[in-house]
Amino acid sequence: MSITCFDRIIFPFSDTDHFTHDPCFSACPVQFTQVRSEANLTGTFIRVPYNMKHQALTEEIIKVFYRVYNALGYGFLEKVYENAMMIELKNEGLFAVQQSPIDVIYSEQIVGQYFADIIVDDKVIVEIKAKKHFGSEDEAQLLNYLKSTDKEVGLLINFGPKPELSRKVFDNSKK
């Protein structure tokens, strides 16, 4: 069985006893959420620690990500996935903004400007990739976006040959 590790661990579903014997689950209290979606997601369980910042919102965004991935698959440009995500986020009743500017401030002056792919409900930055695998430079990009804004949670999602995602948090108290 393969395990993908990030803030959430996704397991292929076989039976519930399989989860109770996994040593990863003894570290903290968890709840199990069954994702009911199309194709390969039916029966997938997600390990979700309690009290994560914007937990419900990030779960909705992740469901949208998999819905778009299942429909479009791999091979399109990032902009195609971004536009599809916007359609689905709006269908879910979520407020989302595309290509939102992010100013980088140094010594009280703007020294650069970047654009977040999507910001959802003015709380979560979603950075979209469409490549084989995302790397440390992609995670650094998202963390820098979080450092440069008042947003504390970001999702890095990759529409690669296999779907990938990473959830990043950067507390405003550290800024």
Legacy VTK file of the C-alpha trace (Angstrom):
# vtk DataFile Version 3.0
C-alpha trace
ASCII
DATASET POLYDATA
POINTS 175 float
0.000 0.000 0.000
1.384 3.430 -0.857
1.004 6.367 1.499
1.282 9.988 0.457
2.300 12.142 3.411
1.502 15.799 3.928
-0.844 17.405 6.415
-3.372 14.817 5.344
-2.601 11.216 4.568
-4.665 9.585 1.858
-5.131 5.840 2.019
-6.753 3.499 -0.449
-9.738 2.054 1.396
-9.804 -1.666 2.120
-11.214 -2.103 5.633
-11.315 -0.067 8.842
-9.072 -2.457 10.831
-6.255 -1.557 8.473
-6.314 2.012 9.789
-6.431 1.217 13.506
-3.150 -0.740 13.354
-1.221 1.973 11.547
1.378 3.590 13.873
0.834 6.986 12.201
-2.536 7.196 13.904
-1.347 6.949 17.495
0.344 10.381 17.418
-2.731 12.585 17.632
-6.519 12.325 17.756
-7.976 12.151 14.281
-11.283 12.014 12.554
-11.900 10.103 9.359
-13.734 11.738 6.509
-14.830 9.613 3.604
-14.574 11.493 0.352
-17.473 10.599 -1.902
-16.556 11.688 -5.359
-16.203 10.438 -8.881
-13.916 7.710 -10.196
-10.844 6.873 -8.139
-11.784 8.858 -5.029
-14.793 6.841 -3.927
-13.842 5.063 -0.736
-10.717 7.120 -0.061
-10.183 8.116 3.547
-8.375 11.245 4.631
-6.666 11.574 8.013
-7.547 15.014 9.356
-6.087 16.322 12.645
-8.556 18.289 14.742
-8.533 22.094 14.875
-6.562 22.875 11.737
-6.828 26.482 10.566
-9.576 26.817 7.978
-10.052 23.040 8.019
-13.549 22.960 6.515
-12.595 25.409 3.781
-9.436 23.527 2.786
-11.402 20.267 2.709
-13.863 21.856 0.250
-11.019 23.140 -1.920
-9.391 19.686 -1.930
-12.667 18.074 -3.003
-12.894 20.595 -5.853
-9.282 19.831 -6.819
-9.994 16.105 -7.116
-13.227 16.725 -8.979
-11.373 18.832 -11.567
-8.500 16.340 -11.716
-10.872 13.423 -12.315
-12.602 15.325 -15.114
-9.568 16.800 -16.903
-6.677 14.537 -15.977
-3.064 15.456 -16.720
-1.635 17.438 -19.615
-3.278 20.861 -19.748
-1.669 24.193 -18.922
-2.060 25.625 -15.419
-4.491 28.275 -16.675
-6.950 25.591 -17.842
-6.966 24.008 -14.379
-7.209 27.420 -12.727
-10.287 28.295 -14.794
-11.888 24.900 -14.092
-11.176 25.296 -10.357
-12.856 28.716 -10.420
-15.998 27.227 -12.000
-16.164 24.468 -9.397
-15.406 26.770 -6.453
-18.245 29.060 -7.536
-20.531 26.030 -7.980
-19.759 25.169 -4.341
-20.750 28.686 -3.277
-17.219 29.732 -2.372
-15.940 33.232 -3.077
-12.702 33.016 -5.074
-10.459 35.505 -6.860
-8.047 34.647 -9.693
-4.613 36.192 -10.157
-4.759 38.302 -7.020
-1.716 40.606 -6.717
0.705 40.080 -3.849
3.081 42.923 -3.032
6.481 42.089 -1.555
7.487 44.778 0.930
11.028 45.524 2.015
11.934 48.473 4.206
8.379 49.787 3.804
8.667 49.843 0.004
7.229 47.544 -2.661
10.140 45.627 -4.181
8.160 43.115 -6.193
4.732 41.872 -7.112
3.487 38.361 -7.704
0.062 36.923 -8.449
-1.614 34.174 -6.448
-3.418 31.746 -8.737
-6.553 31.693 -6.561
-7.490 33.101 -3.169
-10.568 31.459 -1.643
-12.833 33.305 0.818
-9.962 35.755 1.463
-8.419 33.036 3.690
-6.620 30.387 1.626
-4.088 30.839 -1.171
-4.239 28.109 -3.811
-1.145 27.727 -5.972
-1.670 25.511 -9.024
1.005 23.491 -10.785
0.771 21.232 -13.840
3.997 19.266 -13.966
5.322 15.786 -13.176
6.049 16.590 -9.509
6.211 19.746 -7.495
9.439 20.452 -5.679
10.873 22.489 -2.843
10.910 25.619 -5.031
7.119 25.359 -5.427
6.643 24.986 -1.688
8.974 27.952 -1.091
6.916 30.028 -3.535
3.719 29.301 -1.594
5.388 30.020 1.758
6.655 33.351 0.419
3.126 34.225 -0.697
1.908 33.480 2.821
4.714 35.567 4.356
3.832 38.516 2.110
0.101 38.537 2.908
-2.217 38.304 5.882
-3.277 34.821 4.698
-2.106 32.004 6.947
-3.059 28.880 4.971
-2.054 27.826 1.496
-2.642 24.798 -0.700
-0.155 23.754 -3.338
-1.919 21.492 -5.832
-0.402 19.714 -8.788
-2.305 18.377 -11.769
0.528 15.969 -12.612
0.415 12.349 -13.802
-0.765 11.657 -10.230
-2.572 14.370 -8.246
-0.447 15.950 -5.499
-1.206 18.474 -2.810
0.485 20.069 0.134
-1.025 22.265 2.838
1.158 25.009 4.289
0.519 27.254 7.285
2.415 30.409 8.240
1.095 32.183 11.346
0.600 35.923 11.129
2.256 36.194 14.554
5.576 35.248 12.875
5.331 37.988 10.240
LINES 1 176
175 0 1 2 3 4 5 6 7 8 9 10 11 12 13 14 15 16 17 18 19 20 21 22 23 24 25 26 27 28 29 30 31 32 33 34 35 36 37 38 39 40 41 42 43 44 45 46 47 48 49 50 51 52 53 54 55 56 57 58 59 60 61 62 63 64 65 66 67 68 69 70 71 72 73 74 75 76 77 78 79 80 81 82 83 84 85 86 87 88 89 90 91 92 93 94 95 96 97 98 99 100 101 102 103 104 105 106 107 108 109 110 111 112 113 114 115 116 117 118 119 120 121 122 123 124 125 126 127 128 129 130 131 132 133 134 135 136 137 138 139 140 141 142 143 144 145 146 147 148 149 150 151 152 153 154 155 156 157 158 159 160 161 162 163 164 165 166 167 168 169 170 171 172 173 174
